[in-house]
Every structure is written in C-alpha cells, then in structure tokens.
Amino acid sequence: TDTPAVREFLWGVAQRWIEFGIDGWRLDVPEEIDDEAFWREFRRRVKGANPEAYLVGEIWHEAQRWLQGDQFDAVMNYPFNRACLAFMGGSKLDTSFRPGGYRLQPAGASAFAAEIDRSLEWYPWEITLAQLNLLGSHDTPRFLTLVGGETDRLKLATLFQMTFPGAPCIYYGDEIGLQGGNEPACRGGFPWDESRWNLDLREYVKRCIRLRHDHTALRRGSYARVYSHQGVYAFLRQLDDNLLLVALNGAEEARVVNLPAGGVQDGTVMEDVWSSERLEVAGGRLRDVRLDRLSGRVFRLTERADSS
C-alpha cells in the first residue's frame, strides 16, 4: 500500500462495490495497514458513493484512533463481548480459552458496571450508537461454549445486547444453541435439521429483537446506569417520553430489589413489557422488583403520576 497504483486499485474496489449496491464494508485486521491517510481516502471514496454506507473495522481493543469521524464508523466491539462473558458467564465461565489472546475472568455487577462505564467514555455518543456489539464471531469460541452450555446465561447476554446502545450483531447459529471451541470448531456448518435447534432459545432471541424494534429508546435513547449491586445491574434508556428500565440479574439466585427510577415522579406506574406486571414508583424507586436467577426484566413507563 506504499505503491500509488496499489492504493488506487484498492480504493477503486471499495467504491465499485458500494456503487453496485452493498451497504458497507467490514474491514478485516485493518491495523495491518497502519496508514491513516489510506483509510481517510478509503472513507472519502466510500461515502462519496453512498453517504449512508457503514464502515466497521476488526479492532479487538479500544479504537479511538480509528473512530475520529475520518476513518471508520465503528469497530467490532470485542470489549463489550468480554464484559458480557465476565458478568453473564460468572462461575461457569471457561477461563481456559483466550479469545483474541485476552484472558477471561468472572466479574460481579460492580466490576461489570465499571467496565461498561469505561467503554462508554471512549467515544462520542454518535460512535457508541454505531458500534457493532457482538457476543461472538468466527474468531472466538461460541458464547454458549464459554459459559458452560447454560442457555440462561446466553439469554441474559442477548437481552443486554438488544437493549444496549449500538448495532447488535448475532453470529449465525448462536440463536439456536450452536456450540464450538476455538476455530475451526466455532465455524461449524449451520444445522438445517430443525430437530437439532433449541427452539426456546430462538424464540427468546426473536422476542429480544422485537423489543428493540418496538422501542425507539432502545435504539437511539440516552443510557444511564442506575444500579449495580449483589449481582444485579440496571439502567435506563430514554428518548423523549419513551422510557425503559432494564434490570439484569447475573446472580445464581433470585433477587428482590428496589431500583432507582431516574427522577420519575412517585406514583408513576411502570409495566413489565412481557408479563404486563405493573409496579408503582415510590420514594424515587421501583419497589420490590423480583428477578429470577440469571434473568432480566424490562419495564416501560405507562402512566405518569398526576402532577397536580
């Protein structure tokens, strides 16, 4: 890529396929072209052909250098992946694997909260909303394999993935319980025989996707952590009057918690989006929220208190 003709050829390839109609580029190990001028021109050519085209780089760590608005739109968010493995994997996390060369270790709610907070501080909000949030890929052992095959742990991670800011990405087969260790085991063919599918898991994944589609706040709303204690992590997503409270229990036992409601007025009613259970905000908190082990709940604001 020091050769002008080679540079021009690669830029031309990038532009040609955007003009043909693809939606963007996933760039494999772009760090191996350690040349910001190359990537700036790559972006200029791609965005010139389609300003909405998506440029995502395979960077396994913090990537501020590539996310200044002049190179990539996002990176594959492996820090998100590792944080989820640590919290949702818990005691079942298989630490013998080293995905991407990184050491895995379990984390409680407070450590998980600190890691999520840290990653949210890396980039401008517009970049955070574009990050490719993944639980696994062709280069890592399957999430389900790493958490001891316990589907409740994958379900909890999927709920977080679909309620967290960014662009969620499902690695084929995770939705039906496919397992596999280091490559090539993690790249196994998809089992088209439906008798081999975990249909309960697949329906849960579909439900989480539907939840994200139904609530604009989960795609573009603000994000605020409100609780991280005794295995429970909770946060608020809000866009105008669309407000949701998400609570995740990564503990091995059920919890009953009082969750801060983010300034929502006392007397306001919030409803579980799936069970339709209705709870009232009192003393600034949503009271007596029961969370089964390794499970999550999402509450939406339904009835505001009469301010008069």
Solvent accessible surface area in square Angstrom, and as a share of the most:
residue,aa,sasa,rsa
1,T,59,0.34
2,D,133,0.69
3,T,70,0.40
4,P,106,0.67
5,A,74,0.57
6,V,65,0.37
7,R,40,0.15
8,E,86,0.38
9,F,138,0.57
10,L,59,0.29
11,W,27,0.10
12,G,31,0.30
13,V,49,0.28
14,A,1,0.01
15,Q,57,0.25
16,R,131,0.48
17,W,96,0.34
18,I,8,0.04
19,E,112,0.50
20,F,146,0.61
21,G,53,0.51
22,I,56,0.28
23,D,116,0.60
24,G,21,0.21
25,W,62,0.22
26,R,85,0.31
27,L,17,0.08
28,D,82,0.42
29,V,61,0.35
30,P,2,0.01
31,E,67,0.30
32,E,140,0.63
33,I,43,0.22
34,D,103,0.53
35,D,38,0.20
36,E,54,0.24
37,A,58,0.45
38,F,2,0.01
39,W,13,0.04
40,R,104,0.38
41,E,35,0.16
42,F,15,0.06
43,R,46,0.17
44,R,149,0.54
45,R,40,0.15
46,V,0,0.00
47,K,41,0.17
48,G,67,0.64
49,A,37,0.29
50,N,47,0.24
51,P,100,0.63
52,E,151,0.68
53,A,2,0.01
54,Y,65,0.25
55,L,1,0.00
56,V,6,0.03
57,G,0,0.00
58,E,8,0.03
59,I,0,0.00
60,W,39,0.14
61,H,70,0.31
62,E,61,0.27
63,A,1,0.01
64,Q,72,0.32
65,R,97,0.35
66,W,18,0.06
67,L,3,0.01
68,Q,124,0.55
69,G,44,0.43
70,D,45,0.23
71,Q,3,0.01
72,F,2,0.01
73,D,23,0.12
74,A,0,0.00
75,V,2,0.01
76,M,10,0.04
77,N,14,0.07
78,Y,1,0.00
79,P,10,0.06
80,F,6,0.02
81,N,3,0.02
82,R,42,0.15
83,A,6,0.04
84,C,0,0.00
85,L,1,0.00
86,A,15,0.12
87,F,5,0.02
88,M,0,0.00
89,G,0,0.00
90,G,15,0.14
91,S,90,0.58
92,K,96,0.41
93,L,14,0.07
94,D,51,0.26
95,T,56,0.32
96,S,89,0.57
97,F,38,0.16
98,R,96,0.35
99,P,5,0.03
100,G,44,0.42
101,G,64,0.61
102,Y,70,0.26
103,R,173,0.63
104,L,6,0.03
105,Q,123,0.55
106,P,72,0.45
107,A,25,0.20
108,G,46,0.44
109,A,4,0.03
110,S,72,0.47
111,A,56,0.43
112,F,2,0.01
113,A,2,0.02
114,A,62,0.48
115,E,51,0.23
116,I,2,0.01
117,D,39,0.20
118,R,123,0.45
119,S,19,0.12
120,L,40,0.20
121,E,141,0.63
122,W,39,0.14
123,Y,23,0.09
124,P,78,0.49
125,W,93,0.33
126,E,127,0.57
127,I,21,0.11
128,T,7,0.04
129,L,49,0.24
130,A,27,0.21
131,Q,6,0.02
132,L,27,0.13
133,N,0,0.00
134,L,3,0.01
135,L,10,0.05
136,G,4,0.04
137,S,6,0.04
138,H,55,0.25
139,D,37,0.19
140,T,3,0.02
141,P,2,0.01
142,R,2,0.01
143,F,0,0.00
144,L,6,0.03
145,T,30,0.17
146,L,3,0.01
147,V,0,0.00
148,G,51,0.49
149,G,30,0.29
150,E,50,0.22
151,T,37,0.21
152,D,59,0.30
153,R,1,0.00
154,L,4,0.02
155,K,34,0.14
156,L,1,0.01
157,A,0,0.00
158,T,5,0.03
159,L,0,0.00
160,F,0,0.00
161,Q,2,0.01
162,M,6,0.02
163,T,0,0.00
164,F,6,0.03
165,P,1,0.01
166,G,4,0.04
167,A,34,0.26
168,P,38,0.24
169,C,47,0.28
170,I,63,0.32
171,Y,26,0.10
172,Y,86,0.33
173,G,0,0.00
174,D,11,0.06
175,E,38,0.17
176,I,4,0.02
177,G,20,0.19
178,L,29,0.14
179,Q,95,0.42
180,G,12,0.12
181,G,16,0.16
182,N,88,0.45
183,E,93,0.42
184,P,115,0.72
185,A,54,0.42
186,C,0,0.00
187,R,105,0.38
188,G,33,0.31
189,G,67,0.65
190,F,39,0.16
191,P,10,0.06
192,W,195,0.68
193,D,80,0.41
194,E,103,0.46
195,S,99,0.64
196,R,162,0.59
197,W,37,0.13
198,N,52,0.27
199,L,95,0.47
200,D,93,0.48
201,L,0,0.00
202,R,79,0.29
203,E,90,0.40
204,Y,34,0.13
205,V,8,0.04
206,K,76,0.32
207,R,103,0.37
208,C,0,0.00
209,I,54,0.28
210,R,127,0.46
211,L,8,0.04
212,R,16,0.06
213,H,124,0.56
214,D,99,0.51
215,H,27,0.12
216,T,41,0.24
217,A,0,0.00
218,L,0,0.00
219,R,80,0.29
220,R,138,0.50
221,G,0,0.00
222,S,64,0.41
223,Y,32,0.12
224,A,48,0.38
225,R,101,0.37
226,V,31,0.18
227,Y,38,0.15
228,S,23,0.15
229,H,101,0.45
230,Q,111,0.49
231,G,15,0.15
232,V,0,0.00
233,Y,0,0.00
234,A,0,0.00
235,F,0,0.00
236,L,14,0.07
237,R,0,0.00
238,Q,65,0.29
239,L,55,0.27
240,D,122,0.63
241,D,107,0.55
242,N,45,0.23
243,L,4,0.02
244,L,0,0.00
245,L,0,0.00
246,V,0,0.00
247,A,0,0.00
248,L,0,0.00
249,N,0,0.00
250,G,12,0.12
251,A,11,0.09
252,E,74,0.33
253,E,87,0.39
254,A,39,0.30
255,R,57,0.21
256,V,90,0.52
257,V,11,0.06
258,N,54,0.28
259,L,0,0.00
260,P,31,0.19
261,A,0,0.00
262,G,49,0.47
263,G,80,0.77
264,V,11,0.06
265,Q,88,0.39
266,D,72,0.37
267,G,29,0.28
268,T,0,0.00
269,V,22,0.13
270,M,0,0.00
271,E,23,0.10
272,D,7,0.04
273,V,32,0.18
274,W,77,0.27
275,S,73,0.47
276,S,68,0.44
277,E,76,0.34
278,R,113,0.41
279,L,29,0.15
280,E,100,0.45
281,V,0,0.00
282,A,43,0.34
283,G,56,0.53
284,G,31,0.30
285,R,88,0.32
286,L,0,0.00
287,R,92,0.34
288,D,95,0.49
289,V,0,0.00
290,R,130,0.48
291,L,0,0.00
292,D,78,0.40
293,R,99,0.36
294,L,6,0.03
295,S,32,0.20
296,G,13,0.13
297,R,35,0.13
298,V,0,0.00
299,F,0,0.00
300,R,88,0.32
301,L,26,0.13
302,T,38,0.22
303,E,89,0.40
304,R,123,0.45
305,A,23,0.18
306,D,117,0.61
307,S,97,0.63
308,S,130,0.84
